[in-house]
């Protein structure tokens, strides 16, 4: 029987993004070359919930041993080969408690972390690498506080995990947003309409700001600054008149709010296990309002609106170059930390340099756009002035 230096567990949680499979490959190829065994935990934290700690139990639904051949094939594709979920074991609804634990956990909401810890021990996992956003990583931090050796890899379309300039999935999201905006502007121009595109961004407006900076839109609305819809209509109308084809483009973060609104817009009032309701609909509200206000700024003539929520259009599919390279580097960084006896760290990029920071950063603060520095609140678009010595993605929050 082959002897290993240890066993590494890896999982992906939350929304899927392009770049997860290259990150898994980065971990597995390097770990195997260093003499480790790697277990892929299926469906995020749900896999560690569903494990049956019995040597005779079939746990293939929850855990799979990963090989170099498996991850090499998967790394060329989008999504996550390990699948994912939004399960949080510390706030698990009774309906999701596994059959073998239902006598033990009978509350409507249960913290089954003791059994997660037991399952990690049963599987022989010495080091755990969760790949996810602040929700997934916040539970990883909980396990770290319980004594589990955790190295975290940041992933989110919004690029909003604190402690790093870059999160896996962000570049592909920005690239696809630019592509789709340019595709749809042909229809907007043909019909002389406003084009409103709703993009990701619950608390942070990076996914609206960067494409706008790149010329994909005339204006953008972000969660960090509540907007005046009259001003939006006025600016969109100005932009439309300046173009020979009589159209203008607006990018809207899903977490953006009208001035005076206390809450974001949701497609579902039921929160997930991390306490978040599903966002969506602000683009619809803005589109209706722009159409109603348009005669005021267009000599009495109504301007129609093309309204598109991008959502999974930018989440699915293969990663771009950056989301193929950075995840591979992150995976290798994670293994380096394990080889050096480190735990409780988040691998990161800061000012173009790969590094790592204490894991506590993921629960300490929110990462959002610095409005004063990067967003013109009067013109409703990014500041385009001085780029000297700014990081590659320009408006990442200071560490």
N, C-alpha and C positions, 0 to 999 in steps of 0.2 A: 504494500500500500504506500502511495506517494506521501512523503512528509512535506508539510507546508510550514512556512514561517508564521502563518496566521491566516485568519479568514476576514475578508472585508465584505461588508454588506453595502449595496448601493440601491437607491430608490429615486424615483422622480414623482413629485407631487404637484398638485394644482393644475392649472391649464397647460396643455401641451404647447411647445414652441419648436420651431426649427432649430436644430443644434443640440438637442438632448442626446440623440444617438451618437454623434461625435464625442460628446463628453463621456458617455458610457464607455465608448471605445478607448478614449484616452486613459481612463482609469484601468480598464480590464487588461489591455495590452501591456501597459507598464507594470501593473501589479503581478501578472503572471510571470513576466520576465524577471521579476524580483523574488519570485518564489512564493507568492500568495495565492490563495484560493479566493474567488469572488462569487458571492451569491447575489443575484438580482432579486430584489424584493418587488413583487408585482403590485400594481395599483397603489403606489405610494404607501402612506402609513396603513392603508387597509390591509396590505399583505402581512404586516406584523400583528394586526388585530386578528386575522383569520387563521394564523398558524395554529395547528393542533400539536401541543408539545408531547408527542408520543412517537417513539421510534418506529412503530408499525404503521403510523398514519401516513396517508398520501397527501403531501403538502405541495404538490406541483402547481396547484391553483394559486399558491401564495409566494413560493420561492422557486427559483431556478438557478442552477449553477451555470455561470457564463464562461464561454470559451472565446478564444481569439477569432475563430472562424465565424461564430455567430455575430459578434459585434462588428467585424469587418463588413459583412453584408449589410447590416442595419445602418451603419454610419453614413451610407450614401443616401439615406431616406430621411424624410421629416417625421414628426411625431416622436413617440417614445416606444421602443421595443418592449419596455417593461410595463407599459400602460400606466395610467395615473388615476387619481381620484382626489376629492377634496375632504377626505376623511381626517378627522382630528381625534385621536384616541382619548384625549382628556375631556372631550365634550361629545361623547358618542351616544346618539339616540338609541333607545331600547330596541327599536326595530332593526338596528344594524349590529347588535351584539350577537356574536356567533352562537350557534346552538349549544356548543359545549360549555359556554359561559353564562347562559341565560339564567341559571339558578343562582349564580353568584352576583349578577348585576341586574337589579330589578327596577331601578329608578328610571324616570323618563329620560334623563340625561346622566351619563355615567363617565367617570374617569377610570379607564381600564389600564392606565400606565403600569401598574404593578405586573399585569400579565404581559404587556409589551416587553418589559424588562426581562421577565421570565422567558419569553420567546426568543429574545436576543441571546440569552444564555444557552437555551436549548439548541439553537442553531450554531452555536460556537462562534458567533460574530465578535471579533476583537475590536474592529474599527467600523464605524458607520459613516457613509458619505451620502447625505441627502442633497438632492439637486432641486431647488425650488425658489419661490418668492418668499416674501417676509412671513406669509402664513405658514407654509411648510417648514421654513427654517425656524420659526418661533417655537414649534413643537420639538424640532431638533435641539434647540437650546434647552428646552425642558429636560430632554434626555441627557444632555450634557451636564445639567445641574444635578442629575441623579447618578452621575458617575460614568456614563457611557462616553467612550472616546469618539468624538464627532469632529469631522472635517466637512465644512459646508461649501457648496458651489452655488453661486447666485444665478437665478434664471427668472426672467419675466419680460413680457413684451413691453411693459411700461418703463423698464429700466429704473425701477424705483426701490431696489434693495439698497439700504444705506451701507456705507462702507466701501463701495466700489464705484468706479466710473462706468463700468459696463456689466450688463447682465445678459446671459445667453438669450437669444431670440430678438433682441432689440434691433440689430442691424437689418435683419430680414424683414421685420415689421416696417421699418422706415423705407426700405427699398421697395417693398410691395405697395405701400401707401403712395409713394411717388409714382410708381407705374400705373396704378389704378386711377389716380387723379388725372394723369395725362391721357389715359384712355377715355375717361368719361368727359373730359373737357371738349372733345369733338362733338358730342351730343349737346352739351351745354351751349357751345357756340352755334351749332346748327339751328337750335331753337331759341337762341338769345335769352337764356335763362340764368338764374343763380344755380350754382352747384354746391350742395351742402353734403359733406362727408363726415360721418361720425366715426371716430377712431378710439382705440384703447386709451385708458388713462383715468383711473379712479381718483387718485389724489394728486398725481403728477402729470404735467402737460408735455413731457418730452416727446411723445409720439405724435403730437400735433405740431410742436414747435420746430423739430428738425426737418420734416418734409416741407413746411412753409419756408424755412430758411433756405431750402434747396430749390425753391421756386415752384413747388407743387400746388401752392395756394396763395391767394392774396392776403387773407387774414386767417387768424386762428383764435379759438376760444379755449381757455385752459382752466382747470379746477382751482388754481391758485388766485384767480382774479374773477370775481363776479361781473358779468357783462351787462351793459345797457343795450337792450335790443334796438332801441331807436338809433343808437350810434352804429350798431352793426348794419342796420338797413341803409343808413346814410353812406357808410364807407363802401359797402358792397355795390351800391348804386354808382358811386364815384368810379370804382374800379371797372364796372360794366361799361360806363360811358367812354372810358379811356381806350377800350379795346375795339378794334374794327369789327370783331365778331359779336360784340355786345353780350358778353357773359362775364361772370366772376366766380371765384372759387373760395369756399370757406371750409376749413378743417375744424371740427369740434371734438374736444375730449369728452368721453362718455360721462365724466364727473363734473363737467362745467355746469354753472348755475346762472339763471337770470338774477339780476340785482333784486334783492328783497326775498328771494327764495331761501328757506332754511335747509332744504334737503335736495339731494340729487334726484334724478328720475330713474325709476326701477321698472323692469319688466315683470318682476315677481316680488311680492312683499315678504316671502318666506326666506329668512336668512339661512346661509349654509352653516357648517359647524364652526367656522371661524367668525361668525357674526355678520357676514356680508350678504346683503341682498344683491340679486343679479341686476346690474346696471343696464340701461338702454332706454332710448326714447327722447333724449334731449335734442337729437337731430331732427326728429319729427316735429317737436314743439317749435324749434327755431324756424323750420321751413314754413310752417303754417303762419307764424308771426311775420316772417319776411314777405310772404305773399300778400298778407293783409296790409302791411305798412308800405309796400312798394309804390303805390300811386303817389304817396306824399313826396317821394324823392325822384320820381320819374315822369314829371309833368302830367300827373293824373292817370298814367297808364299802369296797369297791373303787370308785374313780372312773375312768371311762373317759376317753379323750383324743381330741380332734380335732386332728390334726397336719397342717399345711400348709406346704410350702416355697413362698414367694412367687416368687422368682427372676424369670423373664421376664414374669410378670404385671405387675410394677411397672416393668420395663425397656421394654416395648413401648408403642406408642400415641403420641398427640400430646402435646406439652409443655403444662404448665400456664402460668399467666400469668408467673410469675417466670422459668421456663425458656424463655419467648418473649422476654422483655425483656432479661435479663442477657446472653444470648449475642449479641444484636444490639449491645449496648454493648461487649462484649468484642471483637467483630469490628472495630468502629470504633476502639477503643483500639489494636488491633494496627496498623491503617493509620496512625493518628496517629504511632505510634512509627517506622514506616517513613518517613513524610514528614519526620520530624525527624532522620533519619539514625541511629536507634538500632537496636541488635540485641542479642541475648543477654539478652532480658527476658521475664518472665512477667507477663501482664496479670492483675489481681487486684481483689478487693474487700476492704477492711479497715475495720472499724467503720462500714460503710455508705458508704464513699467508694471510688470507682473509682481505681485507681492501677496501678503496675507495680513489680516487684522484680527483682533480678538472677536470671538463669536458674539460677545455681548452687544456689539454694534447693531445687530438685527432687531433687538428689542428696545433699543435706547431712544430712537427718534424716527421721524419720517424723512424720506428723501424727496424733495420737491424742487420745482424751478424757483430760482432766486429772481423774483419778479422785478425787483429794483434794478438788478444787473442785466437781465436778459430779455425782459418783455416790455414792449412799449404799450402802456395801458391806454394811451390816447389813440394810437393808430391800430391797436389790436393785432400786433404781429411782433416777431422777434426784433431785437435791436441788431443792426447790421454794421456796427461801427468797428471797434478795435478787436481783432482776433489774435493779437500778439501774445504768445505764450499761453494761449488757452489750450485745453486738452482736445483730442481728436474730435470728440462729440460735443465740443464747444461749451454746452451749458450744464454739464454735470455739476451736482452740488459739491461744495468744498467738503473735504473729509472731516 
